[in-house]
Amino acid sequence: MKLDNNLAVAAEALWQAEKKATPCAPIQEHLKDDGLDAAYAVQQANIERRLAGGSRLIGHKIGLTAKAVQAQMGVDQPDYGTLLSDMIVGDGGIISSDRVLQPKIEAEIAFILGDDLDIAQPNAADVLRATVFIAPAIEIVDSRIADWNITLLDTIADNASSGLLVLGAPVISPLGFDFSNCAMDMTLNGQTVSTGTGAACMGSPVNAVAWLAEKMRTNGTPLRAGQIILSGALGPMAPVTGKALVQASIGGLGHVSVSFTE
């Protein structure tokens, strides 16, 4: 993807921050004249570089699904990023400190698609028909921007502040699952750091996936069978420092865990 000078500078700053494991200064000044489209163009340019380096596209994530967070960022809709094969960590796995910069954790419901979601104005029923199973998940969000000093443009350009993801067990059919009322509890070294329900995610995580499906179809890159969709946090995110054990449970769905080394 060919970027103009300002966007190329922003993309390179984020790329070098990741490669050198050193966060960079905010980049919104390079993007503000062209807004969200420019931020997504920077995101896509760096995704293409990772794909060229051998990573594989495995799905997408949805961010800013909570109304309170949207208000904080001054927006009225979520954002999205791309999930790649080198972001996956096994359930119960270990994340070394050199894989992350400024990690924070969120508990979410992952949707795994069995069919394409390539229809106009998809609704909840369309999402459920296309989903083969759901799983508990921990998203490790991360920022290439120093001190998380981000605006909406920064986080979108930075692949929606994506880091790593962990899929838990068991996996179940979405049919009959209570997406709005399911209770989430996430602990860090045995202490609860986040609680919430599915209603915190746009009323239901199914609504979030429907929103993403419409966005991606409009962009000409519809959601495809086999993709993993991280639907958005069910409660507040929490920072992680040093050695840590993260465990999350979602009522009626299951458990997921991951450890961090110092």
C-alpha positions in Angstrom: 0.0 0.0 0.0 1.4 3.4 -1.1 1.0 6.1 1.6 1.6 9.8 1.3 4.4 11.3 3.3 2.6 12.1 6.6 1.0 8.7 6.7 4.2 6.9 5.8 6.0 8.7 8.7 3.2 7.5 11.1 3.4 3.9 9.8 7.1 3.8 10.1 7.1 5.1 13.6 4.7 2.4 14.7 6.7 -0.3 12.8 10.0 0.7 14.4 8.4 0.9 17.8 7.4 -2.7 17.6 10.6 -3.9 16.0 12.8 -2.1 18.5 10.5 -2.8 21.5 10.6 0.9 22.3 7.3 2.8 22.3 7.1 5.9 20.1 5.6 9.4 20.6 1.9 9.9 19.6 1.3 10.0 15.9 -2.0 11.8 15.6 -0.4 15.0 14.3 0.4 13.1 11.1 -3.2 11.9 10.7 -5.5 14.6 11.9 -6.0 16.3 8.5 -7.4 13.1 7.0 -9.0 11.6 10.0 -10.2 8.0 10.4 -9.6 7.0 6.9 -5.9 7.9 7.2 -5.6 6.0 10.5 -7.1 2.9 9.0 -4.7 3.3 6.0 -1.7 3.3 8.3 -3.1 0.2 10.1 -3.5 -1.6 6.8 -0.1 -0.7 5.6 1.6 -2.3 8.6 -0.6 -5.3 8.5 0.5 -5.8 4.9 4.1 -5.7 6.0 3.5 -8.4 8.6 1.7 -10.5 6.1 4.6 -10.2 3.7 6.9 -11.3 6.5 5.0 -14.6 6.9 2.1 -13.9 9.3 -1.4 -15.1 8.3 -4.7 -13.2 8.7 -6.9 -15.2 11.1 -9.6 -12.7 12.0 -10.4 -9.3 13.5 -11.0 -7.6 16.8 -13.5 -5.0 17.8 -12.6 -2.2 20.2 -14.3 0.7 22.0 -17.5 -1.3 22.4 -18.4 0.2 25.8 -20.4 3.5 25.7 -18.3 4.9 28.5 -15.1 4.4 26.6 -16.6 5.8 23.4 -17.5 9.0 25.3 -14.0 9.2 26.7 -12.5 9.0 23.2 -15.1 11.4 21.7 -16.6 8.9 19.3 -20.0 7.3 18.7 -18.9 3.9 17.3 -16.4 1.1 17.9 -13.1 0.6 16.0 -11.5 -2.6 14.6 -8.2 -4.2 14.0 -6.7 -7.3 12.4 -5.7 -10.6 14.1 -2.7 -12.4 12.8 -1.4 -16.0 13.3 1.6 -14.8 15.4 -0.7 -13.2 17.9 -2.2 -16.5 19.2 -1.1 -17.8 22.7 -2.3 -21.2 23.9 -4.7 -21.5 26.8 -2.6 -21.7 29.9 0.4 -20.5 28.0 3.3 -18.2 29.0 4.0 -14.8 27.5 7.6 -13.6 27.9 8.2 -10.0 28.6 9.9 -9.4 25.2 6.6 -10.1 23.4 4.8 -7.1 24.8 5.5 -3.5 25.5 2.8 -2.1 27.8 0.3 -4.9 28.2 -3.3 -4.6 29.5 -5.8 -7.5 29.7 -9.5 -7.8 28.7 -11.9 -10.8 28.9 -14.1 -11.3 25.9 -16.2 -13.8 23.9 -14.5 -15.0 20.7 -16.7 -15.9 17.7 -15.4 -18.5 15.3 -17.2 -18.3 11.9 -18.3 -21.4 10.1 -19.7 -19.4 7.1 -18.9 -16.1 5.4 -20.7 -13.0 6.7 -21.0 -11.2 3.4 -24.5 -9.7 3.4 -25.9 -6.2 3.5 -27.1 -5.0 6.9 -26.4 -8.2 8.9 -28.4 -8.7 12.1 -28.1 -10.9 15.2 -29.7 -13.8 13.5 -27.2 -13.7 10.6 -24.3 -13.6 13.1 -25.6 -16.6 15.0 -26.2 -18.6 11.8 -22.7 -17.9 10.6 -21.0 -18.7 13.9 -19.9 -22.3 14.4 -18.8 -21.9 18.0 -17.9 -19.4 20.7 -15.1 -19.5 23.2 -13.9 -17.5 26.2 -10.9 -15.3 25.4 -8.3 -13.0 26.9 -7.1 -10.2 24.7 -3.7 -8.7 25.6 -4.0 -5.2 24.3 -0.8 -3.3 23.8 0.3 0.1 22.6 3.3 1.1 20.5 2.6 4.7 21.8 4.5 5.7 24.9 2.6 5.7 28.2 -0.7 4.9 26.4 -0.9 8.6 25.5 -3.4 7.9 22.7 -6.2 9.4 20.8 -8.7 7.6 18.6 -6.4 8.1 15.6 -3.4 6.7 17.4 -5.1 3.5 18.5 -6.7 2.8 15.1 -3.4 3.3 13.3 -1.8 1.0 15.9 -4.1 -1.9 14.8 -6.6 -0.9 17.4 -3.9 -1.4 20.1 -3.8 -5.1 19.4 -1.3 -7.4 21.1 -2.0 -11.0 21.6 -5.0 -13.3 22.2 -5.7 -16.5 24.1 -8.7 -18.8 23.4 -10.0 -20.8 26.3 -12.3 -23.8 26.6 -14.7 -25.3 26.2 -16.0 -24.1 22.8 -19.8 -24.3 22.5 -22.5 -23.5 20.0 -23.8 -20.0 20.2 -27.4 -21.1 20.1 -29.1 -20.8 23.4 -26.3 -18.9 25.0 -27.3 -15.8 27.0 -24.9 -13.2 25.5 -26.3 -10.2 27.3 -26.5 -11.6 30.9 -23.4 -13.8 31.0 -21.2 -12.7 33.9 -17.5 -12.2 33.5 -14.8 -12.3 36.2 -11.1 -11.8 35.5 -8.4 -12.1 38.1 -4.7 -11.1 38.2 -2.6 -13.2 40.6 -5.8 -14.3 42.3 -7.3 -10.8 42.8 -10.3 -9.7 40.8 -9.4 -6.8 38.5 -12.5 -6.8 36.2 -16.1 -7.8 36.2 -19.0 -7.3 33.8 -21.6 -8.8 31.6 -22.2 -9.2 28.0 -24.5 -6.2 28.0 -21.4 -4.0 28.5 -20.4 -4.9 24.9 -22.9 -2.9 22.8 -25.8 -4.5 24.6 -24.6 -7.9 23.4 -21.4 -9.2 21.8 -23.6 -10.4 18.9 -24.5 -6.8 18.1 -20.8 -6.0 18.0 -20.0 -8.7 15.5 -23.0 -7.6 13.3 -21.5 -4.0 13.3 -18.1 -5.3 12.3 -19.6 -7.5 9.5 -21.3 -4.5 8.0 -18.1 -2.4 8.2 -15.9 -5.0 6.7 -18.3 -5.7 3.8 -18.5 -2.0 3.1 -14.7 -2.0 3.0 -14.6 -4.8 0.5 -13.1 -7.3 2.9 -16.0 -9.2 4.3 -15.7 -11.6 7.3 -14.9 -15.1 6.1 -15.5 -18.6 7.3 -12.8 -19.8 9.7 -12.0 -16.3 11.0 -11.8 -15.5 14.8 -13.7 -12.4 15.9 -12.9 -10.9 19.3 -16.1 -9.2 20.0 -15.1 -6.7 22.7 -14.4 -6.4 26.4 -17.1 -7.5 28.9 -15.5 -5.3 31.6 -12.7 -2.8 32.2 -9.2 -3.6 31.0 -6.5 -3.9 33.6 -2.7 -3.3 33.3 -0.2 -6.2 33.8 3.3 -5.7 35.2 6.0 -8.3 36.0 5.2 -12.0 36.7 1.5 -12.6 36.6 -1.2 -15.2 36.3 -4.4 -14.0 34.5 -7.6 -16.1 34.7 -11.0 -15.3 33.3 -14.3 -17.0 33.5 -17.5 -16.3 31.6 -20.7 -17.8 33.1 -22.2 -20.5 30.9 -19.2 -20.5 28.6 -15.9 -21.5 30.3 -12.5 -20.4 31.5 -9.2 -19.1 30.0 -5.8 -18.3 31.5 -2.4 -17.1 30.6 0.8 -16.3 32.5 3.4 -13.5 32.1 7.0 -13.9 32.9 9.2 -11.0 34.2 
